[in-house]
């Protein structure tokens, strides 16, 4: 029997708002249920804040810094060649611009009028209607298949009921953000903290809605698990900044953990569901490598990322994660995180300084990157910059699989 795979990608879902990544104040029982049966990757890192770039990585294994098309056929086309049925379900029409999407046997675009006000109850949310469509399609699946679900609700509309939003607010605290359109704005350095708190409360309510609605999808997958050798993969294309670094929204000018650290959960067939954690980095190419191995797809040229189907080696095989966005590039290694400008701008993201800047943070201690220490560790900054340059050159030549291990000083 050929293997099948189900992939769920939530745009705008940051790892810091899920229980398996250390959040203790926002209940996410459905995500926790999946994690309790799965491999949880500790440090999945987006390689860009652009959704289409993330999908290039998912479908072909390319990094955002790569140039030109890879010779890999792409997941959907390779599945078709192997007789694996492919289905893409999404509420985001921009995915249709990807050339690899045309190779899917079927694409279902779930159109829904953008709400003008919050829903009155959970069943009236856009997430509930979207997940009902997904559940119906799951009930009709016949293997082998690759079913891909991209949910953009967290990035497009916040319609969680008002009472749910307010449940995250203190009696004497600020009212929750009342609007349906997600915020996207710069914040002043002396901005009232209550404003950020109101955004966080509304975002938490939206994550809670997603968690509750995802339960019906998980139940449907479990009902059909015995019929298929099924791999389930849950991740996000990017996170959502909530004022941690003077910006709220999907496209901050600076590359920080709130936007880059995303969940990555890999659940195997029912007979091998045990909780595991993998203390390594992962990027969109890791999703490609995992699905390629599981579905029996040949990869040439080799993908640098390691498949997560059965990572038995306790040593991290992906030792660095590089991200790029507008005028910045960043490098995450086991003990450090460096942001470097690719043009003259200030650490706030505005073009003010005469020379490109670098900011260095310790990892994992400085989780949200509030304490830059580049002035105290110039030798680490230099080594990290050299690794960024080495990575960029390898990516441009499609030779990331030939990169040497990190120097010992960066572990």
C-alpha positions as CSV (number, residue, x, y, z in Angstrom):
1,X,0.0,0.0,0.0
2,X,1.4,3.4,-1.0
3,X,1.6,6.1,1.7
4,X,-0.7,9.1,1.9
5,X,-0.1,12.5,3.5
6,X,-2.2,15.3,4.9
7,X,-0.7,18.8,5.4
8,X,-2.2,21.7,7.3
9,X,-0.6,25.1,7.0
10,X,-1.9,28.1,9.0
11,X,-0.7,31.4,7.8
12,X,0.0,33.8,10.7
13,X,0.3,31.1,13.5
14,X,3.3,31.8,15.7
15,X,4.7,28.9,17.7
16,X,4.7,31.0,20.9
17,X,0.9,30.8,21.2
18,X,0.8,27.0,21.4
19,X,1.1,24.8,24.5
20,X,3.7,22.5,23.1
21,X,6.0,25.5,22.5
22,X,5.7,26.7,26.1
23,X,2.6,28.8,26.1
24,X,0.9,28.4,29.5
25,X,-2.0,30.9,29.4
26,X,-3.8,30.1,26.1
27,X,-5.4,26.6,26.0
28,X,-4.9,24.8,22.7
29,X,-6.2,21.3,23.4
30,X,-6.5,20.2,19.8
31,X,-2.9,21.2,18.9
32,X,-1.8,19.6,22.2
33,X,-3.6,16.4,21.2
34,X,-1.8,16.3,17.9
35,X,1.5,17.0,19.6
36,X,1.0,14.2,22.1
37,X,1.0,11.7,19.2
38,X,3.7,13.3,17.1
39,X,7.2,14.5,16.6
40,X,7.4,18.2,17.6
41,X,10.3,20.1,16.0
42,X,11.7,22.6,18.5
43,X,13.0,25.4,16.2
44,X,11.1,25.5,12.9
45,X,12.1,28.8,11.2
46,X,10.4,30.5,8.3
47,X,12.9,31.4,5.5
48,X,10.9,34.5,4.4
49,X,7.8,36.5,5.5
50,X,6.3,36.0,2.0
51,X,3.8,33.2,1.7
52,X,4.6,32.4,-1.9
53,X,8.3,32.0,-1.1
54,X,7.4,29.6,1.8
55,X,5.4,27.5,-0.7
56,X,8.3,27.4,-3.1
57,X,10.2,25.8,-0.3
58,X,7.4,23.4,0.6
59,X,6.9,22.3,-3.0
60,X,10.5,22.2,-4.4
61,X,12.9,22.4,-1.4
62,X,14.3,25.7,-2.6
63,X,15.4,28.4,-0.1
64,X,14.3,32.0,-0.4
65,X,17.8,33.0,-1.4
66,X,18.0,30.5,-4.3
67,X,17.9,31.8,-7.8
68,X,16.1,30.2,-10.8
69,X,14.0,27.1,-10.9
70,X,15.2,23.8,-9.4
71,X,15.3,20.7,-11.5
72,X,13.1,18.9,-8.9
73,X,9.7,18.3,-10.4
74,X,7.7,19.7,-7.5
75,X,5.6,17.7,-5.1
76,X,2.3,17.7,-6.9
77,X,3.8,16.8,-10.3
78,X,5.9,14.0,-8.7
79,X,2.9,12.6,-7.0
80,X,0.9,12.6,-10.2
81,X,3.8,10.6,-11.8
82,X,3.5,8.1,-9.0
83,X,-0.3,7.7,-9.2
84,X,-0.9,9.7,-5.9
85,X,-4.0,11.9,-6.1
86,X,-3.4,15.5,-5.1
87,X,-5.9,18.0,-3.6
88,X,-5.3,21.6,-2.5
89,X,-7.9,23.3,-0.3
90,X,-7.4,27.0,0.6
91,X,-9.2,30.3,1.3
92,X,-6.3,32.3,-0.1
93,X,-6.6,33.1,-3.8
94,X,-2.9,34.2,-4.1
95,X,-1.7,30.6,-4.1
96,X,-3.1,30.3,-7.6
97,X,-0.2,32.4,-8.7
98,X,2.3,29.6,-7.9
99,X,3.2,27.5,-11.0
100,X,3.3,24.3,-8.9
101,X,-0.3,24.7,-7.9
102,X,-1.4,24.0,-11.4
103,X,0.0,20.5,-11.1
104,X,-2.5,19.6,-8.4
105,X,-5.3,17.3,-9.6
106,X,-7.8,19.6,-7.9
107,X,-7.8,22.9,-6.2
108,X,-10.8,24.0,-4.1
109,X,-10.8,27.7,-3.3
110,X,-13.2,28.2,-0.3
111,X,-14.6,31.7,-0.9
112,X,-16.4,33.4,1.9
113,X,-17.5,37.0,2.3
114,X,-15.1,38.8,4.7
115,X,-17.1,39.4,7.8
116,X,-18.0,42.9,8.8
117,X,-18.2,42.1,12.5
118,X,-17.3,39.3,14.9
119,X,-19.3,36.2,14.8
120,X,-22.0,35.7,17.5
121,X,-20.9,32.1,18.2
122,X,-18.1,29.6,17.3
123,X,-20.2,27.9,14.6
124,X,-20.6,31.2,12.8
125,X,-16.9,31.9,12.3
126,X,-15.2,31.6,9.0
127,X,-12.8,29.0,10.5
128,X,-15.8,26.7,11.3
129,X,-17.2,27.0,7.7
130,X,-13.7,26.4,6.2
131,X,-13.0,23.3,8.4
132,X,-16.5,21.9,7.6
133,X,-15.4,22.0,3.9
134,X,-12.1,20.3,4.7
135,X,-13.9,17.6,6.8
136,X,-16.3,16.8,4.0
137,X,-13.4,16.3,1.6
138,X,-11.6,14.1,4.1
139,X,-14.6,11.9,4.3
140,X,-14.4,11.3,0.5
141,X,-10.7,10.7,0.3
142,X,-9.4,7.5,-1.3
143,X,-5.7,6.6,-1.1
144,X,-3.1,7.1,-2.0
145,X,-3.3,10.9,-1.7
146,X,-1.6,14.1,-0.8
147,X,-4.1,16.5,0.6
148,X,-2.8,20.0,1.3
149,X,-4.9,22.6,3.3
150,X,-3.8,26.2,3.5
151,X,-5.8,28.3,6.0
152,X,-5.3,32.1,5.8
153,X,-7.9,33.1,8.4
154,X,-5.4,34.3,11.0
155,X,-3.9,36.6,8.4
156,X,-7.1,37.8,6.8
157,X,-10.0,38.2,9.3
158,X,-10.4,38.0,13.1
159,X,-14.0,37.2,13.6
160,X,-13.8,35.4,17.0
161,X,-16.9,36.1,19.1
162,X,-16.6,39.2,21.3
163,X,-17.2,37.2,24.5
164,X,-14.3,34.9,23.7
165,X,-12.1,37.9,23.0
166,X,-13.0,39.5,26.4
167,X,-12.4,36.2,28.2
168,X,-8.7,36.9,27.8
169,X,-9.0,40.4,29.3
170,X,-8.8,41.3,33.0
171,X,-11.7,43.0,34.6
172,X,-9.7,46.2,35.1
173,X,-7.7,45.8,31.9
174,X,-8.1,47.2,28.4
175,X,-10.9,46.1,26.1
176,X,-9.9,43.6,23.4
177,X,-9.2,44.9,19.9
178,X,-12.8,45.1,18.4
179,X,-12.2,45.0,14.7
180,X,-12.4,42.1,12.2
181,X,-9.5,43.2,10.0
182,X,-6.2,42.2,11.5
183,X,-4.0,45.2,12.5
184,X,-1.0,46.1,10.5
185,X,0.9,49.1,11.9
186,X,4.1,50.6,13.3
187,X,4.1,51.5,17.0
188,X,5.8,54.4,18.7
189,X,8.6,53.6,21.2
190,X,6.4,55.1,24.0
191,X,3.2,53.4,22.8
192,X,0.6,52.5,25.5
193,X,1.2,48.8,26.4
194,X,-2.5,48.4,26.7
195,X,-2.8,48.8,22.9
196,X,-0.5,45.8,22.4
197,X,-2.4,43.8,25.1
198,X,-5.7,44.4,23.2
199,X,-4.2,43.1,20.0
200,X,-2.8,40.0,21.9
201,X,-6.2,39.3,23.4
202,X,-8.0,39.3,20.0
203,X,-5.2,37.2,18.4
204,X,-5.5,34.7,21.3
205,X,-9.2,34.4,20.7
206,X,-8.6,33.7,17.0
207,X,-6.1,31.0,17.8
208,X,-8.6,29.5,20.2
209,X,-11.2,29.5,17.4
210,X,-8.8,27.8,15.0
211,X,-7.9,25.2,17.7
212,X,-11.6,24.4,18.4
213,X,-12.5,24.1,14.7
214,X,-9.4,22.0,13.8
215,X,-10.8,19.3,16.1
216,X,-13.4,18.2,13.6
217,X,-10.6,17.8,11.0
218,X,-8.5,15.7,13.3
219,X,-11.5,13.5,14.2
220,X,-12.2,12.9,10.5
221,X,-8.5,12.0,9.9
222,X,-8.6,9.6,12.8
223,X,-11.7,7.9,11.4
224,X,-9.9,7.2,8.2
225,X,-6.4,6.5,9.6
226,X,-6.9,2.7,9.5
227,X,-7.6,2.9,5.7
228,X,-4.4,4.7,4.8
229,X,-0.7,4.7,5.8
230,X,-1.1,8.4,6.7
231,X,1.4,11.1,7.6
232,X,-0.1,14.3,9.1
233,X,2.0,17.4,9.1
234,X,1.0,20.7,10.8
235,X,2.9,23.9,10.3
236,X,2.6,27.6,9.5
237,X,4.0,29.8,6.7
238,X,4.9,32.7,9.1
239,X,3.9,34.1,12.5
240,X,2.3,37.3,13.5
241,X,4.0,40.3,15.2
242,X,2.0,41.7,18.2
243,X,4.1,44.7,19.2
244,X,7.1,42.9,20.6
245,X,9.4,45.1,18.4
246,X,7.3,48.1,17.7
247,X,5.2,46.5,14.9
248,X,1.9,44.7,14.7
249,X,1.1,42.6,11.7
250,X,2.3,40.0,9.2
251,X,5.1,42.1,7.5
252,X,7.3,43.7,10.1
253,X,10.5,45.4,8.8
254,X,12.6,43.4,11.2
255,X,13.2,39.6,11.3
256,X,12.4,38.4,14.8
257,X,11.1,35.2,16.4
258,X,7.5,36.3,16.7
259,X,7.3,36.3,12.9
260,X,9.8,33.5,12.1
261,X,9.3,30.8,14.8
262,X,6.5,28.7,13.6
263,X,5.1,25.3,14.7
264,X,6.1,22.0,12.9
265,X,4.4,18.8,14.1
266,X,4.7,15.5,12.3
267,X,2.3,12.6,13.1
268,X,2.9,9.2,11.7
269,X,0.4,6.3,11.1
270,X,-1.7,5.1,14.0
271,X,0.6,2.3,14.9
272,X,3.6,4.6,15.6
273,X,2.2,7.6,17.4
274,X,4.4,8.4,20.3
275,X,5.3,11.9,21.5
276,X,8.9,13.0,20.6
277,X,10.8,16.3,20.4
278,X,13.6,17.1,18.1
279,X,15.9,19.9,19.2
280,X,17.0,21.0,15.8
281,X,16.2,23.8,13.3
282,X,13.8,23.2,10.3
283,X,12.7,25.4,7.4
284,X,10.2,24.9,4.5
285,X,12.7,22.6,2.8
286,X,12.3,20.3,5.7
287,X,8.6,19.9,4.8
288,X,9.6,19.1,1.3
289,X,12.2,16.5,2.3
290,X,9.8,14.8,4.7
291,X,7.0,14.5,2.2
292,X,9.4,13.4,-0.6
293,X,10.7,10.5,1.6
294,X,7.2,9.5,2.8
295,X,5.7,9.5,-0.6
296,X,8.6,7.8,-2.4
297,X,9.7,10.8,-4.5
298,X,13.2,11.0,-5.8
299,X,15.0,14.3,-5.1
300,X,17.7,15.6,-7.4
301,X,19.6,17.7,-6.7
302,X,19.7,16.6,-3.0
303,X,17.9,18.7,-0.5
304,X,20.0,19.9,2.4
305,X,17.2,19.5,4.9
306,X,16.7,16.2,6.5
307,X,13.4,14.3,6.4
308,X,11.5,14.2,9.6
309,X,9.9,10.8,9.0
310,X,12.2,9.0,11.4
311,X,14.9,11.3,12.8
312,X,16.5,8.8,15.0
313,X,19.9,10.5,15.2
314,X,19.8,12.8,18.3
315,X,22.3,15.2,16.8
316,X,20.7,18.1,14.8
317,X,21.3,17.6,11.1
318,X,20.1,21.1,10.1
319,X,22.4,23.2,12.2
320,X,21.3,26.7,10.9
321,X,18.3,28.5,9.6
322,X,18.5,31.6,7.4
323,X,15.7,34.0,6.7
324,X,15.5,37.0,4.4
325,X,13.0,39.8,4.1
326,X,13.2,43.2,2.3
327,X,16.4,44.8,3.6
328,X,17.4,42.1,6.2
329,X,18.9,38.7,6.4
330,X,19.2,36.7,9.6
331,X,20.9,33.5,10.8
332,X,19.7,31.2,13.6
333,X,22.2,28.7,15.0
334,X,22.0,26.6,18.2
335,X,23.4,29.3,20.5
336,X,23.0,32.6,18.6
337,X,20.7,34.7,16.5
338,X,22.0,37.5,14.2
339,X,20.1,40.1,12.2
340,X,22.0,41.9,9.5
341,X,20.9,44.7,7.3
342,X,21.5,44.2,3.5
343,X,21.3,48.0,3.1
344,X,21.9,51.0,5.3
345,X,19.2,51.2,7.9
346,X,18.7,51.4,11.7
347,X,17.9,48.5,14.0
348,X,14.3,49.7,14.0
349,X,14.0,48.9,10.3
350,X,14.0,52.5,9.1
351,X,16.7,53.8,6.7
352,X,18.5,56.2,9.1
353,X,22.0,54.9,9.7
354,X,25.0,55.4,7.5
355,X,26.2,51.8,7.7
356,X,24.4,48.4,7.7
357,X,23.9,47.2,11.2
358,X,24.1,43.8,13.0
359,X,22.3,42.7,16.1
360,X,23.2,39.6,18.0
361,X,21.1,37.7,20.6
362,X,21.8,34.6,22.7
363,X,19.7,31.5,22.1
364,X,17.7,29.9,23.5
365,X,17.8,32.2,26.6
366,X,16.7,35.4,24.8
367,X,13.6,33.8,23.2
368,X,12.0,37.1,22.0
369,X,15.2,38.9,21.2
370,X,15.0,41.9,23.6
371,X,18.7,42.0,24.7
372,X,21.2,42.6,21.8
373,X,24.8,41.9,22.8
374,X,26.7,42.4,19.5
375,X,29.0,45.0,21.2
376,X,30.2,42.3,23.7
377,X,30.8,39.5,21.2
378,X,32.4,40.9,18.0
379,X,34.1,37.6,17.2
380,X,30.7,35.8,17.1
381,X,29.2,38.6,14.9
382,X,32.1,38.2,12.5
383,X,31.7,34.4,12.4
384,X,27.9,34.7,11.9
385,X,28.3,37.2,9.1
386,X,30.8,34.8,7.3
387,X,28.2,32.0,7.6
388,X,25.5,34.2,6.1
389,X,27.7,35.0,3.2
390,X,28.6,31.3,2.7
391,X,25.0,30.3,2.9
392,X,23.9,32.9,0.4
393,X,26.5,31.9,-2.1
394,X,25.6,28.2,-1.8
395,X,21.9,29.0,-2.1
396,X,22.4,31.0,-5.3
397,X,24.4,28.1,-6.8
398,X,21.9,25.5,-5.6
399,X,24.6,23.9,-3.5
400,X,23.2,24.1,0.0
401,X,23.7,20.4,0.4
402,X,27.4,20.9,0.1
403,X,27.7,23.4,3.1
404,X,30.3,22.3,5.7
405,X,29.2,22.0,9.4
406,X,29.1,25.1,11.5
407,X,32.3,26.1,13.4
408,X,32.4,24.9,16.9
409,X,32.2,28.4,18.3
410,X,28.6,28.8,17.0
411,X,27.2,25.7,18.7
